[in-house]
Amino acid sequence: MIKISTDKSLLDVNTIYNFITQAYWAKGRTLQEVQKTIDNCLCFGVYLEGEQIGFARICTDYTVFAYVMDVFILPNFRGKGYSKLLMQRVFDEPELQSCTVWMLKTSDAHGLYQQYGFTELKYPEKVMEKIRE
C-alpha cells in the first residue's frame, strides 16, 4: 500500500540524493546541499511497503506562493499512478490551501502538471529569473 507523508524523519536522504543528482535538474548537488534543501522546504515522501519510492519538495511561504521542485518516482515504480497520487496529495495539503500562486519548471513532465491546472506563463513579460552558472 502506498503512503505519502510530510514527516521528514521518514525520508531516505540517500535515495533522494542518488536519484536527483542523476536528474537533469540537479546534477552536481552535494549530499549536504540536498539535505539543506530538504531542511528548508515542505517535503513529501512516497513509500511503498516502507521503502521510499518518490519525493516532492515545495518551497513556500505557506500563504501566497508555492514552488514545486525535485519531483520524482523511482523508475521501477513508474506507470502505476504514483506521481498522480503524489501531486494530488501536494495540492490537498492543508498548509498550502491559501497559496494562490504555484510555479514549477519541467523539461519533460508537462502532461502530468497540466492535469493539475499548470499552464504556460499567462504573463511571461512579468516573470524574470536570474540563473547563476
N, C-alpha and C positions, 0 to 999 in steps of 0.2 A: 504494500500500500504506500502511496506517495504522501509525503509530509512536506509542507513548506512552512518555514519558521523564520522569524526575525531574531531569534536567540543567537547572538554572536558566539556564545560559548560552544555551540554545536558545530560551527564552521570548521571545515578542514582546510586550513590556510594553505597547506602544501598542494592539495588538489586544485584550489583556486589558482595559486601561483603557477603550477605546472601547466594548467590549461591556458590562462590568459597570456602568459609570456610567450606562447607559441602563436597566439592570435595576431592578426594584422594590426590591431589597435593598441596592443600593449607590449610589443616586443621591446626587450631591454629593461623592463621594470625589474627592480631588485625585490627580493623577498621582503626587505624592510619597507620598501615603497608600497608593495601590495598590502602589507599589514597596516600601514598608515592610512591608506585609502579605506580600508575596512573600518578602522577605528573612527574615522570622521564621517561616515555615511550610515544611512539606514540600509541594512543588508538583508537579503532573503536567501536562505539556503534551501535547496531542493534535495530531499532524501528519499531513497528507496531502500526499505529494509535496513535502515540505519546508515547506509552508505550515501555520502554526498555525491549527487549526480548533476547538480546545476547550481546556478548562482545568479543573482542580480544585485546591483548596487545603485542606490538612489542618493544623489547629492541634493539636499533640500533644506529650505528654511522652515519647513513644516507649516507654512502659512500661505505662501503665494506660488512658489516655484519648486519644481522637481525635475531633475535631470537624470535620465535613465542611462546607466553605464554598466559595462562589464557583464552583459547578459550572456549566459551560455547554458546549454545542456551538453553533457559529455557525449561524444559521437556514438558510442554503443547504445545510448538510450534515446536517440532522436527518432522522430517519426511516430511517437506514441502519444502526442498531445501534451507532453510535459511543459513545453515552452508556453503553450496557451494557458495552462493551469498556473504557471508562474506569473505570467503577465496579468492574469485576472486577479490573482492574489495581491500583486503590487497595487493595482488600481482599486482594489477593495480595502486596502489598508486604512483603518480609521484615522491614523495620524496624518494621512495625506489628503483627506477629503476636502480641505479648504484650498488646496493647491489648484489654481486656475491656469497656470502656465506650465506645460510639460514639454520637455525637449529631449532629443537624443540625436546621435549620429550613427549611421549604419551604411555599410557598403553592400550588404547582401541580404538583409532581412526586412526589406520594405513591406513585403506581403504580410508578415506577422504583425508588424506595428500598425499597418493600415486597418487591420481588424479591430484595433482599439482606438481609432479616431485620429491617428497621426497622419499628417499630410505634408506636402512640401510647404515651405515657409509662405505664409499668407502675405507678409510684407518683408521680402528679403532685403529691401533697401533700408530697413530699420535694424537689421541684425549685423553685428560686426564681430570679428574674432581676432585674436592675437595668438599666433602659434609660435612657440619657441622651439627651434630645432637644434 
